[in-house]
Amino acid sequence: MTPDQAVTAAVSAAPGWAAMPPAERAGHLTAVADALEAARGELVALADEESHLGAPRLNGELTRTTFQLKLFAGQVREGAFYDARIDRPDPDWPTGPRPDLRRYRTAAGPVLVFAASNFPFAFSVAGGDTASAWAAGCPVVVKAHPGHPRLSRRTAEAIGGAGLPDGVFALIEGDDEGVEALRHPGLAAAAFTGSQRGGLALAKIAADRPEPIPFFGEMGSVNPAVVTPGAARARAGEIAKGYAASLTLGAGQFCTNPGILFAPAALLDGITGHLRETAGAPMLNERITTGYLSAATALGARPGVRRLVWPDDATSLAPRLLTMDLAAFEADIDAAGEECFGPLGLVVTYDRLAGVADVLADMPGQLTTSLHAEPDETGGLAELAAVLAGRSGRVLWNQWPTGVSVTHAMQHGGPYPATTAPATTSVGTAAIERFLRPVAYQGWPQDLLPPPLRDGNPWKVPQAVR
């Protein structure tokens, strides 16, 4: 199927998919989850062959994928996302007579999803972007990631057997084809998970269209973590072990690996020991491997950087650990603060915690920030806590950022350049909000109103009536 055919079919399907009663649309999402589950053995085997991530990790990821489809199905059935608001006429309204006004959120229209490489299920063909767009009532065209083409096709086949209406889903392949689809006049929005370079290039295309469209790009970050002196004294071993484990999880190929740690120098020995004992793991593909080795080498050569864990073999995928002091980091913050996609950590040592907040405030936007501290230190951490929240979308206390729970309160997004749309999330039930737009009806007859706004509430969705 060509990009034009895929988007054109989505345009045709959009009105019917958006107008489908919630219970029926939710049933389709559940059917897709069941179809993926039925093909689990074959899908996991293909994913392992193409991504090298291992069956245990991939089985867990597929479970996450089917769970989030069913979670969104539940949201569709509840119908709260319509945000239906009904204002009855009021001749005595303080600003003048109020008409009958009814506002709700409806599907934006066809959505293009750019699949990610590092999560071949959860952020790929049937991942969170697809699930949330479907839940909002939007047909989806997925641009497959070249890192797992056979898995993408087999996942699409499973979806195709789940009974979705024609045009509600399509798979296309190829970078040029993705750009062609992004430029299609029938497209309403696009979602992306991947590199900053790729995301910004696509965001520009979306903005430069004759009719610009929202582009929801999640582009990663270094996820700074801060360890206070009190925490370093009380839990040095625990923190060193936790940092090493989180840094190297998935061979460092999570967008939430904590690439930079601000900590007292006393933690260096413990972290070094754990990373020296951690074996390298295959990375997703040759391009990512080359990028990791190149970025690590470049960062290791920056002024003021010392190599603490560094394999003799320049091509080794073993973890690497660097350190520099706070003053050197601040002087080279643009280069030293760049993400290295892979198992490379940078420990920035400090003498005074007060200086860390100023440096963090100058860093670019992040998906997450973390603070490791003791309960008796909270009185002096207000400024640092405010800076952490100001620079990221999710702030963790005495925890590590890898592991993004699919739940209602999750925020997976942050200030630019971590994402192109800081007010949104790509994980959790709030992700549905990206693909909705508000419409208000003033004075319309009942039979011409959409069901969520009618008296009698035929879809039984929450209505705020005033």
C-alpha positions in Angstrom: 0.0 0.0 0.0 1.4 3.4 -0.9 1.3 6.3 1.5 -1.4 8.1 -0.5 -3.5 5.0 -0.5 -3.0 4.5 3.2 -3.9 8.1 4.2 -6.7 8.3 1.7 -8.3 5.1 3.2 -7.8 6.6 6.7 -9.6 9.8 5.7 -12.5 7.7 4.4 -12.7 5.7 7.6 -12.3 8.6 10.0 -15.9 9.8 10.3 -17.3 6.3 11.0 -14.5 5.3 13.4 -15.0 8.6 15.4 -18.8 8.2 15.5 -18.7 4.5 16.6 -20.3 4.0 20.0 -17.7 3.6 22.7 -18.4 0.0 23.6 -18.0 -1.0 20.0 -14.7 0.8 19.4 -13.4 -0.5 22.7 -14.2 -4.0 21.5 -12.0 -3.5 18.5 -9.1 -2.5 20.7 -9.5 -5.6 22.8 -9.7 -7.7 19.7 -6.3 -6.4 18.6 -4.9 -7.2 22.0 -6.3 -10.7 21.8 -4.9 -11.2 18.3 -1.4 -10.2 19.4 -1.6 -12.5 22.4 -2.6 -15.4 20.1 0.5 -14.8 18.0 2.8 -14.3 21.0 5.3 -17.1 20.3 5.9 -16.1 16.7 6.0 -12.4 17.4 8.5 -12.7 20.3 10.8 -15.0 18.2 10.8 -12.5 15.3 11.4 -9.6 17.7 14.4 -11.4 19.3 15.9 -12.2 15.9 15.7 -8.6 14.8 16.4 -6.7 18.0 18.6 -9.0 20.1 16.7 -8.0 23.2 16.0 -11.5 24.5 12.8 -13.4 25.0 12.2 -12.5 28.7 12.3 -8.8 28.0 10.3 -9.1 24.8 7.6 -11.2 26.4 7.2 -8.6 29.1 7.1 -5.9 26.5 4.4 -7.7 24.6 2.4 -8.1 27.8 2.7 -4.3 28.3 1.5 -3.7 24.8 -1.6 -5.9 25.1 -2.3 -4.4 28.5 -2.2 -0.8 27.2 -4.6 -1.7 24.4 -7.0 -3.0 27.0 -6.4 -0.1 29.3 -7.3 2.3 26.5 -10.4 0.2 25.7 -11.5 0.8 29.2 -11.0 4.5 28.8 -13.1 4.4 25.7 -15.9 2.6 27.5 -15.9 5.2 30.3 -16.0 8.1 27.9 -14.5 10.7 30.2 -12.1 11.8 27.5 -14.9 13.4 25.6 -15.0 16.0 28.4 -18.6 16.8 27.6 -19.8 20.1 29.0 -23.3 21.4 28.7 -24.3 25.0 29.6 -28.0 25.5 29.7 -29.4 28.8 28.6 -29.3 31.5 31.3 -30.9 34.9 30.6 -29.3 36.2 33.9 -25.7 35.3 33.2 -23.5 38.1 34.5 -21.9 38.9 31.1 -25.2 38.8 29.3 -27.7 36.2 28.4 -26.0 32.8 27.9 -27.1 30.6 25.0 -27.3 26.8 25.0 -23.6 25.8 24.7 -22.3 22.3 24.5 -18.6 21.4 24.1 -16.8 18.1 23.8 -13.6 16.7 22.4 -13.7 14.7 19.2 -11.2 12.8 17.1 -8.7 15.0 15.3 -8.5 12.7 12.2 -6.0 10.4 10.7 -2.7 10.0 12.6 0.7 8.9 11.3 2.8 7.0 13.8 6.6 6.6 13.4 7.5 3.4 15.1 10.6 3.3 17.4 13.5 0.8 17.3 14.2 0.2 21.0 10.7 -1.0 21.9 9.6 -3.3 19.0 6.2 -3.9 20.6 5.4 -1.1 23.1 6.4 1.8 20.9 6.0 0.2 17.5 3.2 -0.9 15.2 0.6 -1.7 17.9 2.3 0.5 20.6 1.0 3.3 22.8 0.8 5.9 20.0 -1.4 3.6 17.9 -3.5 2.5 20.9 -4.1 6.1 22.1 -5.0 7.4 18.6 -7.4 4.5 18.0 -9.0 5.2 21.4 -9.5 8.8 20.5 -11.3 7.7 17.4 -8.5 8.3 14.9 -7.5 5.9 12.1 -3.7 5.2 12.2 -1.1 4.8 9.5 2.1 3.3 10.9 5.5 3.9 9.3 7.5 0.8 10.3 10.9 1.0 11.8 13.6 -0.5 9.5 15.2 -2.2 12.6 12.5 -4.8 12.8 10.7 -5.1 9.4 9.6 -8.7 9.6 8.1 -8.2 13.1 6.3 -5.1 11.9 4.7 -6.9 9.0 3.7 -9.9 11.1 2.2 -7.5 13.7 0.3 -5.8 11.0 -1.0 -9.2 9.8 -2.2 -9.9 13.3 -4.0 -6.6 13.5 -5.5 -7.2 10.1 -7.1 -10.4 11.4 -8.7 -8.7 14.3 -11.6 -7.3 12.4 -11.0 -3.6 12.3 -13.0 -1.5 9.9 -11.3 -0.8 6.5 -9.0 2.1 6.6 -8.6 2.3 10.4 -5.1 0.8 10.2 -2.3 0.6 7.6 1.4 -0.1 7.6 3.9 1.6 5.3 7.7 1.2 5.0 10.6 3.4 4.0 11.8 6.8 5.1 10.7 8.5 1.9 7.3 6.9 2.3 7.1 8.2 5.8 7.8 11.8 4.7 5.3 11.4 1.8 2.6 10.4 4.3 3.5 13.2 6.7 3.0 15.7 3.8 -0.4 14.2 2.8 -3.2 16.8 3.1 -5.5 14.3 4.7 -3.3 13.8 7.8 -4.4 15.4 11.1 -1.4 14.6 13.4 1.8 12.6 13.7 3.6 10.9 16.6 7.3 10.0 16.8 9.7 8.3 19.2 13.3 8.3 18.3 16.4 10.5 17.9 16.5 14.2 18.2 17.9 14.6 14.7 15.1 12.6 13.1 12.4 14.0 15.3 13.3 17.6 14.6 13.5 17.0 10.8 10.1 15.5 10.8 8.7 18.2 13.1 9.9 20.8 10.6 8.1 19.0 7.7 4.9 18.9 9.8 5.2 22.6 10.6 6.0 23.6 7.0 3.0 22.0 5.4 0.5 24.3 3.7 -1.7 23.3 6.7 0.6 22.6 9.6 -0.4 19.7 11.9 0.5 18.8 15.5 3.7 16.7 15.7 4.2 14.8 19.0 7.9 13.9 19.1 9.5 12.1 22.0 13.3 12.5 21.4 15.0 11.2 24.5 17.2 12.9 27.2 20.1 12.2 29.6 17.7 12.1 32.6 19.9 13.8 35.2 19.9 12.2 38.7 21.2 14.0 41.8 22.5 12.4 45.0 22.7 14.5 48.1 25.6 14.3 50.6 23.3 12.7 53.1 22.1 10.0 50.8 25.7 9.3 49.7 26.7 8.8 53.3 23.7 6.7 54.2 23.2 4.5 51.1 26.4 4.6 49.0 26.3 0.9 48.1 22.6 0.9 47.3 22.8 4.0 45.1 25.9 2.8 43.3 24.3 -0.5 42.5 21.0 1.1 41.5 22.7 3.6 39.2 24.7 1.0 37.4 21.7 -1.2 36.9 19.5 1.6 35.6 22.2 2.9 33.3 22.9 -0.4 31.6 19.3 -1.7 31.5 18.5 -2.8 27.9 22.1 -2.1 27.0 21.5 1.6 27.8 19.0 1.8 25.0 16.1 3.3 26.9 15.1 6.9 26.5 15.0 7.0 30.3 18.5 5.6 31.2 20.1 8.0 33.7 23.1 9.2 31.7 24.3 11.9 34.1 24.7 11.6 37.8 25.5 14.6 40.0 27.0 13.1 43.2 29.8 13.4 45.8 33.1 11.9 44.6 32.8 9.3 47.3 30.4 7.3 45.1 32.8 6.9 42.2 34.5 3.7 43.5 31.3 1.9 44.1 29.8 2.8 40.7 33.1 1.9 39.0 33.1 -1.5 40.6 29.6 -2.4 39.6 30.1 -1.3 36.0 33.4 -3.2 35.6 31.4 -6.3 36.5 28.7 -5.6 34.0 29.2 -7.4 30.7 28.4 -5.8 27.4 25.2 -6.7 25.5 24.3 -6.7 21.8 22.7 -3.4 20.7 19.7 -3.1 18.4 21.6 -2.6 15.1 24.8 -1.6 13.5 23.8 2.1 13.2 23.1 2.4 16.9 26.2 0.5 17.8 28.3 2.8 15.7 26.6 5.9 17.1 27.2 4.7 20.7 30.9 4.1 20.2 31.4 7.4 18.4 29.5 9.4 20.9 31.3 7.8 23.9 34.7 8.4 22.3 33.9 12.0 21.7 32.6 12.6 25.2 35.6 10.8 26.7 37.9 13.2 24.9 36.2 16.4 26.2 38.2 18.8 28.5 38.1 17.9 32.1 36.8 14.3 31.5 38.4 11.3 33.1 37.8 7.7 32.0 37.0 5.4 35.0 35.6 2.4 33.1 36.8 2.0 29.6 37.4 -1.3 27.7 40.7 -1.8 25.9 38.9 -2.9 22.8 37.5 0.2 21.1 34.7 -1.8 19.6 33.6 -3.4 22.8 29.9 -2.8 23.9 30.8 -3.0 27.5 29.6 -0.1 29.7 31.7 3.0 30.0 32.0 5.5 32.8 33.3 9.0 32.8 33.6 11.7 35.4 34.3 15.4 35.6 33.8 18.0 38.3 30.9 20.5 38.3 32.9 23.4 37.1 34.2 21.5 34.1 30.7 20.3 33.3 29.3 23.8 33.5 32.0 25.1 31.2 31.2 22.4 28.6 27.6 21.9 29.3 26.3 21.8 25.7 28.7 18.9 24.7 28.9 17.2 28.0 25.2 17.2 28.4 24.3 15.5 25.2 22.7 12.1 25.2 24.8 9.1 24.3 22.3 6.3 23.4 23.9 3.3 25.0 25.6 2.2 28.3 27.7 5.2 29.0 27.5 7.1 32.3 28.9 10.5 33.3 29.3 11.2 37.0 29.6 15.0 37.7 31.1 15.4 41.1 30.4 18.4 43.3 31.5 19.9 46.6 28.5 22.1 47.3 25.0 20.9 46.5 23.8 24.5 46.1 25.8 24.8 42.9 24.0 21.8 41.3 20.7 23.6 41.0 22.2 26.4 39.0 23.8 24.0 36.6 20.7 21.9 36.2 18.7 25.1 35.4 20.9 25.6 32.4 20.4 22.1 31.0 17.9 21.5 28.2 14.5 19.9 28.8 14.5 16.2 30.0 12.0 13.4 30.2 12.9 12.7 33.8 15.0 14.0 36.7 15.7 12.1 39.9 16.7 13.1 43.4 18.2 10.7 46.0 18.1 12.2 49.4 17.4 11.4 53.1 14.1 12.4 54.9 15.9 14.8 57.2 17.3 16.8 54.2 14.0 17.8 52.7 14.0 21.2 54.4 16.9 22.4 52.3 15.9 20.9 49.0 13.0 23.2 47.8 15.1 25.1 45.3 16.6 22.0 43.8 13.2 20.2 43.6 11.7 23.2 41.8 14.6 23.2 39.3 14.2 19.5 38.7 10.4 19.8 38.1 11.1 22.8 35.8 13.4 20.8 33.6 11.5 17.5 33.2 8.2 15.9 32.9 8.6 13.3 35.6 10.5 13.8 38.9 11.5 10.8 40.9 12.4 10.6 44.6 14.9 7.9 45.6 14.1 5.9 42.5 15.6 5.4 39.0 13.8 6.5 35.9 14.0 3.3 33.8 10.6 1.6 33.9 7.7 3.8 32.7 4.5 2.5 34.2 1.5 2.4 31.9 -1.1 4.0 34.2 -3.4 7.0 34.6 -1.0 9.5 36.2 2.1 8.8 34.1 3.8 11.7 32.3 6.3 10.6 29.6 7.2 13.8 28.0 9.1 17.0 29.0 10.3 20.4 28.0 12.0 20.8 24.6 14.1 19.2 23.3 13.0 16.0 25.2 9.7 16.4 23.3 8.2 18.7 20.8 5.0 19.0 22.8 5.7 19.4 26.5 2.1 19.6 27.5 1.4 16.0 26.4 2.5 12.5 27.3 3.1 9.4 25.1 2.6 6.9 27.9 -0.5 6.5 30.1 -4.1 7.2 29.6 -3.6 10.9 29.2 -1.9 10.1 25.8 -5.3 10.0 24.3 -5.6 13.8 24.7 -3.0 14.4 21.9 -5.4 13.2 19.2 -8.6 15.1 20.3 -9.8 18.6 19.4 -12.6 20.6 21.1 -15.8 21.6 19.3 -18.6 23.7 20.8 -22.2 23.6 19.5 -24.4 26.6 20.2 -28.2 26.3 20.0 -28.3 23.1 17.9 -31.3 20.8 17.8 -30.9 17.5 19.7 -31.0 15.2 16.8 -28.1 17.0 15.1 -25.8 17.0 18.2 -23.2 14.3 18.7 -24.3 11.6 21.2 -22.0 12.8 24.0 -23.8 16.2 24.0 -27.4 15.1 23.8 -30.0 15.2 26.5 -30.6 11.7 27.7 -26.9 10.9 27.2 -27.3 7.8 24.9 -23.7 6.8 25.2 -23.8 7.2 29.0 -20.5 9.2 29.1 -19.8 11.7 31.9 -21.5 15.1 31.3 -20.9 18.3 33.2 -24.2 20.1 33.1 -24.5 23.6 34.4 
